[in-house]
């Protein structure tokens, strides 16, 4: 058996969002893996949000959406979250 690790870059997060929205990001982060290695910035901030036990999915989506606004036009964010 091997040790499955996943490296997630900031650019990869942007691509995941473009291809499937926040649900796609959530699936990639929370999928089967033994360890996640994230780039500083967007990727690591999203990991913190998704692993925070005190936030529910709606709050997570909201917080992730705010982070992604730095990379996309606000209208694109609204369309992907709908």
C-alpha positions as CSV (number, residue, x, y, z in Angstrom):
1,X,0.0,0.0,0.0
2,X,1.2,3.5,-0.8
3,X,0.8,6.8,0.8
4,X,-1.4,9.0,-1.4
5,X,-0.7,12.7,-1.2
6,X,-2.3,15.5,-3.2
7,X,-0.6,18.8,-4.0
8,X,-3.1,21.6,-4.7
9,X,-1.8,24.9,-6.2
10,X,-3.6,28.2,-6.3
11,X,-4.0,27.9,-10.1
12,X,-5.5,24.5,-9.8
13,X,-8.1,25.9,-7.4
14,X,-9.1,28.5,-10.0
15,X,-9.3,25.8,-12.7
16,X,-11.4,23.5,-10.5
17,X,-13.8,26.4,-9.8
18,X,-14.0,27.3,-13.6
19,X,-14.8,23.7,-14.4
20,X,-17.4,22.9,-11.7
21,X,-17.8,25.6,-9.1
22,X,-17.3,25.3,-5.4
23,X,-18.7,21.8,-5.3
24,X,-15.9,20.7,-7.6
25,X,-13.3,22.3,-5.3
26,X,-14.9,20.6,-2.2
27,X,-14.9,17.2,-3.9
28,X,-11.2,17.6,-4.9
29,X,-10.1,18.6,-1.4
30,X,-12.2,16.1,0.5
31,X,-11.7,13.2,-1.8
32,X,-9.7,10.1,-0.9
33,X,-6.2,11.0,0.0
34,X,-3.8,10.5,2.9
35,X,-2.4,14.0,2.9
36,X,-3.0,17.4,1.3
37,X,-0.2,19.8,0.5
38,X,-1.4,23.2,-0.5
39,X,0.3,26.2,-1.9
40,X,0.3,29.3,0.3
41,X,-2.6,31.7,-0.3
42,X,-5.8,30.7,-2.0
43,X,-5.3,26.9,-1.8
44,X,-4.3,26.9,1.9
45,X,-7.1,29.3,2.8
46,X,-9.7,27.1,1.2
47,X,-8.3,24.1,3.1
48,X,-8.7,26.0,6.4
49,X,-12.3,26.8,5.6
50,X,-13.2,23.2,4.5
51,X,-11.6,21.7,7.6
52,X,-13.1,24.1,10.1
53,X,-15.6,22.0,12.1
54,X,-17.5,25.1,13.2
55,X,-18.7,26.1,9.7
56,X,-21.5,24.5,7.7
57,X,-21.5,24.1,3.9
58,X,-23.4,27.3,3.3
59,X,-21.0,29.3,5.3
60,X,-18.1,27.5,3.6
61,X,-19.4,28.4,0.2
62,X,-19.8,32.0,1.2
63,X,-16.2,32.2,2.5
64,X,-14.7,30.4,-0.5
65,X,-16.7,32.7,-2.8
66,X,-15.2,35.7,-1.2
67,X,-11.7,34.3,-1.7
68,X,-12.4,33.5,-5.3
69,X,-13.7,37.0,-6.1
70,X,-10.0,38.1,-6.2
71,X,-9.6,35.9,-9.3
72,X,-12.9,36.3,-11.1
73,X,-15.5,38.9,-12.0
74,X,-18.3,39.1,-9.4
75,X,-20.9,38.0,-11.9
76,X,-19.0,34.8,-12.7
77,X,-18.9,34.0,-9.0
78,X,-22.7,34.4,-8.7
79,X,-23.4,32.2,-11.7
80,X,-21.1,29.4,-10.4
81,X,-22.7,29.5,-6.9
82,X,-26.2,29.2,-8.2
